[in-house]
Amino acid sequence: MANALALANVVKSYGDHQVVNDVTFCVAKGAIVALLGPNGAGKSTTMKMCGGFMAPDEGTISVAGVDIAADPKAAQRVTTYLPENVALYEELTGRENLSHLLEIGSGARLSTGELDLALGGAGLPAEAFGRRAGTYSKGMRQKVGLALALSRKSALLLLDEPTSGLDPHSATEFNDALRRTAAAGVGVLMATHDIWRAREVATEVIVMTRGRIALTLDPANLSAEEIERRFFLEAAA
């Protein structure tokens, strides 16, 4: 079975500056992979290439077995990208936002019951389904984004700093919703600085420094303190 995401020998430069250098890794379906690294490590560029927003100079990137360079539209149809601050239509309700984003993104139309099932599965409280998104917290906006990934039957979910700015309770709720999303078979790649939250939710941690993969860690066998120690050792090397 194809991985949700596979990168092979990916290289990207801006002019004479190489920002991603020979990066190879996979995200299995149902896995949550945390991409850690200091500023300038190449995380953001890697995420943009995985989302099809820019092309690598060398190497290949495939989503659910589809080479992004060969068929970008097919890859994008099974990819959901959520930025740090999820943009919703402020005057629409959560339910209306999900319905509209689904229709413009894939042409899919779901019943009210199906929309509510997706929103509830992503952890949004039922009382918020019919509320305007302008009243939503950051965590609630992210849950609408997770519902979008589930409704689109995405193979890959890309997250940029998903727990930044969330209080501990909201971050825990988000991680719970993220686990449910992965359990539905979605592969998740998230770029983050939050080592502690990454330790809690990730099935694999990849540390990037200076455009390369420096470490691949199994968080199940390491404490957050040990991950942090190794992270800073690599960043300082």
C-alpha positions in Angstrom: 0.0 0.0 0.0 1.3 3.5 -0.9 2.5 5.8 1.8 0.5 9.0 2.3 3.7 10.9 1.5 7.1 10.0 0.2 10.1 12.2 -0.4 13.2 10.9 -2.2 16.5 12.8 -2.4 14.7 16.2 -2.5 16.9 19.3 -3.0 15.7 23.0 -3.1 17.8 26.1 -3.5 17.0 29.8 -3.5 19.7 31.2 -5.8 23.0 30.0 -4.5 21.6 29.1 -1.1 20.6 25.5 -0.7 17.8 25.3 1.8 16.8 21.6 1.5 19.6 19.1 0.8 19.0 15.4 -0.1 15.9 14.9 2.1 14.3 11.5 2.1 11.5 10.3 4.4 8.0 8.8 4.3 4.7 9.4 6.1 2.7 6.2 6.4 -1.1 6.2 6.2 -2.4 6.7 9.8 1.0 8.1 11.0 1.6 11.5 12.6 5.1 12.7 11.8 6.5 15.8 13.5 9.0 17.9 11.6 11.2 19.7 14.2 13.9 22.2 13.5 15.2 25.7 14.3 14.4 28.7 12.1 16.1 28.3 8.8 16.3 24.5 9.0 14.2 24.0 5.8 10.9 22.9 7.4 8.8 25.6 5.7 10.3 25.0 2.3 9.8 21.2 2.7 6.2 21.7 3.7 5.5 24.0 0.7 7.0 21.4 -1.6 4.9 18.6 -0.1 1.8 20.8 -0.6 2.7 21.4 -4.2 3.2 25.1 -3.7 6.7 24.9 -5.1 8.7 22.3 -7.0 11.9 20.7 -5.9 15.1 21.3 -7.9 15.9 17.6 -7.6 14.3 14.5 -6.3 10.7 13.4 -6.2 7.7 13.9 -3.9 4.6 11.7 -4.1 1.2 11.7 -2.3 -0.6 8.4 -2.1 1.6 7.1 -4.9 1.0 10.1 -7.2 4.1 12.1 -8.2 3.3 15.7 -7.6 5.4 16.9 -10.5 3.7 14.5 -12.9 0.1 15.1 -11.8 -0.1 18.0 -9.4 -4.0 18.3 -9.5 -4.4 14.6 -8.6 -2.0 15.0 -5.7 -3.7 18.2 -4.5 -7.1 16.5 -4.5 -5.9 14.1 -1.8 -4.0 16.7 0.2 -5.3 19.2 2.8 -3.0 21.9 4.0 -3.8 23.9 7.2 -1.7 27.0 7.9 -0.9 28.2 11.4 -4.0 30.4 11.3 -6.9 28.7 9.5 -8.8 31.2 7.3 -12.6 30.8 7.4 -15.4 33.0 6.2 -16.2 35.0 9.3 -19.9 35.5 8.5 -20.6 31.9 7.8 -21.2 29.2 10.4 -18.8 26.3 11.0 -21.2 24.1 9.1 -21.5 26.6 6.2 -17.8 27.0 6.0 -17.2 23.3 5.8 -19.9 22.9 3.1 -18.5 25.8 1.0 -14.8 24.8 1.3 -15.7 21.2 0.3 -17.7 22.4 -2.7 -15.1 24.8 -4.0 -12.2 22.4 -3.3 -13.6 19.2 -4.7 -17.2 19.8 -5.8 -18.5 17.5 -3.1 -21.8 18.2 -1.5 -22.7 16.7 1.9 -26.0 16.6 3.8 -26.3 18.5 7.0 -26.0 15.3 8.9 -22.8 14.4 7.1 -21.3 17.8 7.8 -22.2 17.6 11.4 -20.7 14.1 11.7 -17.4 15.4 10.3 -17.4 18.5 12.5 -18.1 16.4 15.6 -15.5 13.8 14.6 -13.0 16.6 14.4 -13.8 17.7 18.0 -15.9 20.8 17.4 -18.7 21.2 20.0 -22.2 20.6 18.6 -23.3 24.0 19.9 -20.7 25.7 17.6 -21.9 24.0 14.3 -24.4 26.8 13.7 -22.3 29.7 15.1 -20.6 32.2 13.0 -16.9 31.5 12.5 -16.1 35.0 13.5 -16.8 33.9 17.1 -14.4 30.9 16.9 -11.1 30.5 18.8 -8.0 29.3 16.9 -8.5 25.8 18.2 -12.1 25.7 16.9 -10.9 27.0 13.5 -8.4 24.2 13.3 -11.1 21.6 14.0 -13.1 22.8 11.0 -9.8 22.3 9.1 -9.6 18.7 10.4 -13.2 18.1 9.4 -12.4 19.3 5.9 -9.5 16.8 5.7 -11.8 14.0 6.8 -14.7 15.0 4.5 -12.4 15.2 1.5 -11.1 11.8 2.4 -7.6 13.2 2.2 -4.6 10.9 2.1 -2.3 13.6 3.5 -2.8 16.4 6.1 -0.1 19.1 6.3 0.0 21.2 9.4 2.1 24.3 10.1 2.6 25.0 13.8 -0.8 23.6 14.8 -0.5 24.2 18.5 1.2 27.6 18.4 -0.8 30.0 20.6 -3.1 27.4 22.0 -3.6 27.1 25.7 -2.8 23.6 27.2 -6.4 22.5 27.3 -7.0 23.5 23.7 -3.7 21.9 22.6 -4.7 18.6 24.3 -8.1 18.7 22.6 -6.5 19.4 19.2 -4.1 16.4 19.7 -7.0 14.2 20.5 -8.8 15.3 17.3 -5.6 14.8 15.4 -5.3 11.2 16.6 -8.8 10.5 15.5 -8.0 12.0 12.1 -4.9 9.7 11.7 -6.9 6.7 12.9 -9.2 7.3 9.9 -6.2 6.5 7.7 -4.9 10.0 7.0 -1.1 10.5 7.1 -0.1 13.7 9.0 3.0 15.8 8.6 3.3 18.7 11.0 6.0 21.3 11.2 6.4 22.5 14.8 8.6 24.1 17.4 6.5 22.5 20.2 8.7 19.5 21.3 6.5 18.6 24.2 3.3 18.5 22.2 5.1 16.7 19.4 6.2 14.0 21.9 2.6 13.6 23.0 1.0 13.0 19.6 3.6 12.1 17.0 4.4 8.5 16.0 7.7 9.7 14.6 9.8 12.8 15.1 12.2 14.1 12.3 14.7 16.7 13.3 16.0 19.0 10.5 19.0 21.2 10.7 20.7 23.2 7.9 18.4 21.7 5.3 19.2 18.1 6.1 17.5 15.4 8.2 19.7 15.1 11.3 17.7 12.7 13.4 14.7 10.4 13.2 13.3 9.5 16.6 10.7 7.2 18.1 8.9 9.4 20.7 7.4 6.3 22.3 10.8 5.4 23.6 12.0 8.8 24.5 11.0 11.5 27.0 10.3 15.0 25.8 13.4 16.1 27.8 15.6 13.6 25.8 14.1 14.7 22.5 14.7 18.3 23.5 18.3 17.5 24.5 19.0 15.8 21.1 17.3 18.6 19.2 19.5 21.3 20.8 22.7 19.3 20.4 22.0 19.0 16.6 20.9 22.6 16.3 24.1 23.7 18.0 26.5 21.4 16.1 
